[in-house]
Each structure stands twice: as C-alpha cells, then as structure tokens.
C-alpha cells in the first residue's frame, strides 16, 4: 500500500506547492481585493464552498483555503487519510483553474477544451441524469498509447448515452479518430492541464448542491451524495505521474472508481482503483464497477413486440417450426450465478438455427438464462421464469404455452419470413429481464440449445434437479421457517380497508400472490403494495396473533382494521377485498365449515350462494365466521387451525374437492391419521341443505361431529 | 340529554404551501382539523380558487366566458382579465395545445406563452400540462427554467414521469411540484414517497388526487380524500400531509350534462347554466372532502364558490 500512498502524498504536496505559489504570485500582481470567480455560477469556487461553506470572492480569501488544503495532507500511512490528500489536490486544482479566470475572462479561448461548466448546463444535465437518460458520467484523462482504441472507448460510452468528459491529449486523439464532440453528442472536452479535471469535479459537486440540497460545509453528506447519486467514474490513460494519481485519489474520495490502463499490480484497490490493460474491456468493466445499467429503448428484433400480440394463436398450418415437449426434449430455466460467471448480454446458440429446417418442423429447445445481481435471490428465479411465457407471446408471430420442461413454442411462417431467428429470442429475454427486473438483475446471459443431446443433458442434469429443489423449498416453506411476512394492499382501490397478510402457508386470498411473489414484489417495487412485516410480538400462537401484524395492518388500512389473526375464522379473521378464490363459512349445525369457490354457481348448505356469502365477506370488513382465502390455503396445516383446522371442513363443491383432494388427504393423514379424508366431505351431489349434509356426515363418521362446539 | 360537542383535535396538520412571491403570494393548506371543520379548530388557510385559462383561447367556450374575456386575444391578455375575476386567488394556465395528438404546439412556443402569461399577472401562477407524460416532462423543464424564481406550481408529475418532472421542477429550478395520482390513496402516497426519495422536499409537493365530475364516480374521490385526510391528521402520516389541489373545470365541463346542446335536450335548460352547476357542485364537493384549492373557469362558478368559502371559513 505504501507505494500508492507515497504517490498520492507526493502529488498532493506538489499541487499544494504550486497552488501556494500561484496564489502568492496572483496577490502580488493584482492585490488582495481582486475578484476571483468562475463564470456564470452561484456557487463561488464550488469545491471549496461545498466542502467548507467558505465563499471565495477575492484573491485575499485564498491563502486561508491553501491552509485548509495543506491540513488535509496528513502524510499518514493510511488509505483514508491519503484519499483526503486527494481532495486537497482537487481543491488545489480548483484554485489554480480559478486563477486562470483572473488572468483572462476566457482563458480557454485558445484551447480545444471548454473549461468551467456554467450552472445552467448543470441544471439541464441534472434532469437526464436523475431519470437515467444519461446513465453515467465518464471522465477520461491522459494520453493513450493507441488513439484508435481509446476513441472506440469514447464511442462505446457515446452509444450508451454516457456523458464523457475529456482531459489531456486524449482530446486530440479523439478528434483525429472522428469522435463527434459537444454537449449534444455527450462528449465534452474540458482542457489539457490535469488541473482542468476540476471542472468535472465541480459539476458533480454542484449537482449535489442543486439536486441533493446538500448544505455547503457538510462534507460527509456531500461525499455520500456524490458516491451514491452521481454515477461517475474515471478512466486514466498513459504514464501515471504523482499529480494524476493524487487527483485520482480525490475522485475515489468522492466515490468515483478509477480505472487505469497500466498494470498497477498489487497497489490496486478493488472497487476503487483497478487496472484494465485490455482496452476493449474498459467500457464493460467501468460500467460494472459503478453498477451503471443502460436503459433499453427498443428491442432489436425483426417482428413487433407488444402485449397486443399475447392472444395470438399460431395454427399448425401457419407455423414454421415448433418446440413441443411432447415431441422433442425442451426446457426453460432461469438460474442465479456469480457475477464472475456471467458475461452480460452474451447470447449463445448451440445447435442449428430455425433456418435449417423446412415447415412444418419439430425441434428441441433448451433455454438457459443465467442472471446475477447484488439483490438477486434464488427465490426470484421462478418469478422471472414465469414471465418468459409473456415475453414470448408478446412477439408477433410467436406463441408460447406451458413452463419448465413442458412447453410448446411456435414460430409462424410469417415471422420466420421477416427474419425471426433464435438469437431474437435471446435478445427479447435479455432486454426484458434487464428492463423489468433491473432492480435485482445486474447481468444476464442467455443460451439457446437446439442440439437434442445437449438439451436432454441440460434438462436432466441441470433443470430437473433445480425444479425439484424449488418444489422442495416451497413445500418446506412454513410460517415457522421465515422471519418476515408481507402485506399486500393491491386491492385497496376497491376495498380501502382491506389488507392481506401473506405468509408462506397463507397466500393472498386472490390466489395470485404467494409469499415468494410478495417478497419479489418488495424487491422490485420497494415502495409498492407489498411491505415486509417482521414476525415479531407473538401474543397468541394458536390464533396466529402478532403485535407487528396488527401494527402493519392498522397502518396499511389507515386505522380501519386494528387487529387480525392469521389462523382463526372466529376471532379477528383476516379481511377480504372481493377477489377471494374461495369463501369459508361456518355451519354450526354440522360443527364445521363449508368452503365454496367462486366458480360454483349453486346453493351451499349454509343457505347462501357464493355471491350471497361474498356480499357479507368482502369489502374489507371482518365478519367472524366468514373469510375469503386462496385455494392453496385449504390444504395448509394452518387453515383455521385455531378452530381445529381442516378437520372442520364438511362441505365443498365437487370441482374444488377434485382440485385440492390429493393435497388435503395428505395433510389430513399427517395431522390426524385419516385416510381419504376428502371422501368424508360432502359436495353438491350429496347435499345442498344442512339436514341432508348432517346425515351424510354422521354416516361417514366425519371427525368434526366429535369436536368441541365450533361456537 | 343535552348535546355535548366534542371537538376532534389532531396533533398533525396539512402542510402549508406558498405559491407565487411577494405581496400577492397565496398559501394553501395548514389545517389541523377535518376539511372546513372550523368549529373544531384551526382550518389553516381558507381554500383557494384558481382561474383556468387555456393556451387554445376561447375555442368552443360559452357566452359567459367569451363575454368575460371580450377583447382578449392572447393567453396573456386573458390571464390579465382572469386575475381580476372576482374571487380569483391564482391563475392556472393549461397548455392543452401542446398535446402531440392535438395541436402539438412546440415546447418553445409554450415557453413563450407561459412567460407572457407570467409577465401579465401579479397573482401566483399554476401551469397545467397537456396530459401527455413525455411532452409534459419536456414542457415543465423548460418552463420551470424560464420562470425561475416565480414559485410556480406545475400540474403534474405522475408516476410515469415523476423523475423528470421532479428533478427539473422541484430540484433544478426549485418550483412547486404537483403529484397526480388517480383516486387511490396508496398510489398517491407511493408517488409522494418516490418524489421525496428523489430529493424533492415534502413541503414543495401538492397532491392532485384525481377527480371526477359530481355524479361520475365522485364517491371514489370522496372516499379517497376522506382517507387521505384521516391518515394525514389521524395517523400523522407525513407522506400524505401535502395540500390537495383539484382541477375541477376540465372534469366538470366535459360531461354530458355540461356539453349537450339545449336543442337536443330542451327539458334540461340552457347548456351554460348546466355547466356552471356541474362546476359548482363538483368544486363544493371537493372542498367539503378536503381540497385545499380548486381550479375553475366560469366567472359565475368562481363567484359562487368564493362566496361559499367566505361563508364557511
């Protein structure tokens, strides 16, 4: 480390000396009262003003600043201290540049750089920076060995919309290689002296003052703002002298990583100072270091892409090729990987493309999508995977059904004629993942396999085990195994006082929001409808009553509902919006409950139809004895466990029995050792009134009849 | 049993927001009681009334409007008359003509109109866009720059364009940001959270919670506003304590009752009277539910609502 700190201190001291000399000379020449100011700014010498709150207006103010600057150079063998010395270099550079404006009103008139960037330009740049239209700011300084290569880097930033500032001979190198310059082209030459880098530093600093409302003098907040909100980084080229290194240290102190083209060996500081000697990798590595994501504007495929095409059916006669699991091996898989294993936007095709077959053809297809991201979690894999169905269908002339290893994808003749190939599937998947899942996915690569043997290999040795793992995880997810539940208030526009509490074993009553979905929603839309509830303050285990749940529900319903239990239908049952898949209602004469699903139109033994039950249950009210829930909740061990659980179920419509029967039997076996419990439960073919039902239950010796009175 | 009055007191208040500068600045919000519950405590600043003019002039307007604005041919001239309208607290310039699917007036042209209007009036100015998210974002940025220092409110930032509008209007040029959501307390709150996360100060945000003409689903508006005020005051929810401003004119004058010709529905009476009644009924309902300011256009509506506010404050 000492080699690096020595360089930084050496450079900082050199700049300090230069600064002091320049200030003294200027005062000797013009006197202390001579005005000093950058053109068209309300922020004085912005670095000094932002860091210390001092408003420099005349030369006489500067010696004190030089004093502060020197005090920042401690000379201590510590990287943090050395970075402070880097800030001193930034201050020194700012003073030296400001003195140029004392000498001449337009010191950059003869330079190809523009020098100081006035406030109005920063205000106009701020908006696209905030919205991500300018996804990042590159500062490139020095002189590269290979002018053509470095110009390619600049163009690389240009095509990604990144705003690039140039300092040094790199300006001429870029001009020679035809780089278009100017604000409109997002390439701005600043100047040739290394001190002119201060003009981009003050851009970042004024952005913090203008857009971050940072109070001048509040240095920690300023540094936090530039680090977190100003997506800038530095690329330095050519031989590194002490002054450049110390200016780089200043950049690092502001939170901007520095990438150099020479090999720094072990004086590299990961994440802050790194070497990239292969210039073709500079762009990708710089963006990755600063975690800059590029907004995708349009998906480059030969057919249209919109939700309007979702319902498009491609008949056999119109299809060019299909990838159908019943005919050929297929699978789709999203997996999370380490960042090092993924090259972003890499699309690989293994096997022949669709232009090698004649219609109507059958082909194998294995799609492996590998993603990584700081906030990515294995639990989000299936959430992303489920979206594939939509993205395929959004392509004009493509149809997709199913998921995992059971799919059917068809490409129409028309889409094929327009030029649609497998690579386009990869583009669509990549673009949509990077767009829709931008908050969790940082990099993504897509592999499309049509080679049958390799598809089988992917399916059997990678995909199937992964699907099994996920199913096991889902099955093993219990309310006990997690420490967080989630609210879901998506339906509050219809039922203002309703709030679902989503737990692993109790999914949202609409059936569409599982605990995993809620968790993903929270990551993808942090301010959205699903907010975490810490599983804290259990006051009654039987009822599933938690103070944290009550607080969250009370907050989410603006006080309309103050308490809900997770496992009881009689004591503070959960509210319902109106989208419940099923309604459960007690039937005291049978000492149990009936469950009726939305699709069932007939009468139930409670004397009420689904619609009539819904009118008492929905709208965010708590009606003890009635509650809405999802289908999957029925076979849960937590289903009205406070009142005795699934043993209380005495009646369900036939269709519902068929759909949940297997799982319900399994739970019944585990809980109370009953075989074929489903057969003890009545349905509309047995009874739609309570007396006939009771006779049936007695005949079957239904366990509910022997339980404590339900109320 | 004698009636015992129990004032409903809250330890919270709606933010007060000042529009415009100097002697003619107006302040909205500030209540620490339910809307217009002056018998319970401090209602803060009495509700304010904005007078809306359009960059499209008086195209298709009724006689009452054309008579009032007689002789005014430009938006600036109209604005000068609008601020003299009895009951007017501020002027609202609606840039309908900017809509890319309509007149598609250029940003530069709109900036010139906005500057001219701002120069013609001394009351505070509110700028309403054309409801096209992208165009509004462009428009607001340039107008916010041109009117820097005038403390203008822009309607509105929506979820889709809140970053651009928030950054330009609220941060770069320190104007006031209207946050528009569509009659849903959670969306309203989410947008306020997003804007404050962007760096816009809560006190510089006003909410347009969305509206509907009376009889056109207004019960949703009423329930949303009720719940917003209940959360802001009862639960001290800082992300819902922004004052509410509701553009009423555009809603009220675009429903059948306000639009159909008397010739087609003679039993309904004169069209202009119907429009005025829709506007008054809607505005009165909004104020009762919690709007801290309403935007109207007809002189009779402005006079009536202003009399109502005076009587109730």
Contacts between the chains, C-beta under 8 A, distances in Angstrom:
chain1	res1	chain2	res2	distance
A	120	B	145	7.7
A	123	B	145	6.9
A	123	B	172	4.2
A	123	B	173	6.9
A	124	B	141	7.8
A	124	B	145	7.6
A	124	B	172	7.8
A	126	B	167	5.9
A	126	B	168	7.8
A	126	B	171	6.7
A	126	B	172	5.1
A	127	B	141	5.7
A	127	B	164	5.6
A	127	B	167	4.6
A	127	B	168	4.7
A	127	B	172	6.4
A	129	B	167	8.0
A	130	B	163	5.5
A	130	B	164	7.4
A	130	B	166	7.5
A	130	B	167	3.7
A	130	B	171	7.4
A	130	B	198	6.6
A	131	B	163	4.3
A	131	B	164	4.9
A	131	B	167	6.6
A	132	B	163	7.5
A	210	B	171	6.5
A	210	B	172	6.2
A	211	B	167	6.5
A	211	B	171	4.5
A	211	B	172	6.8
A	211	B	199	5.9
A	212	B	199	5.9
A	213	B	171	7.6
A	213	B	199	6.1
A	213	B	201	7.2
A	489	B	186	5.7
A	492	B	184	7.2
A	492	B	185	7.0
A	492	B	186	5.4
A	493	B	183	7.7
A	493	B	184	4.6
A	493	B	186	7.5
A	493	B	187	7.9
A	496	B	185	7.1
A	496	B	223	6.2
A	496	B	227	5.9
A	527	B	190	4.9
A	527	B	193	4.8
A	527	B	194	6.1
A	527	B	197	7.7
A	528	B	190	6.9
A	529	B	186	6.7
A	555	B	235	7.3
A	558	B	185	7.3
A	558	B	227	5.4
A	558	B	230	5.7
A	558	B	231	4.4
A	558	B	234	7.4
A	558	B	235	6.2
A	558	B	237	7.9
A	559	B	230	7.2
A	559	B	231	7.8
A	559	B	234	6.2
A	559	B	235	6.2
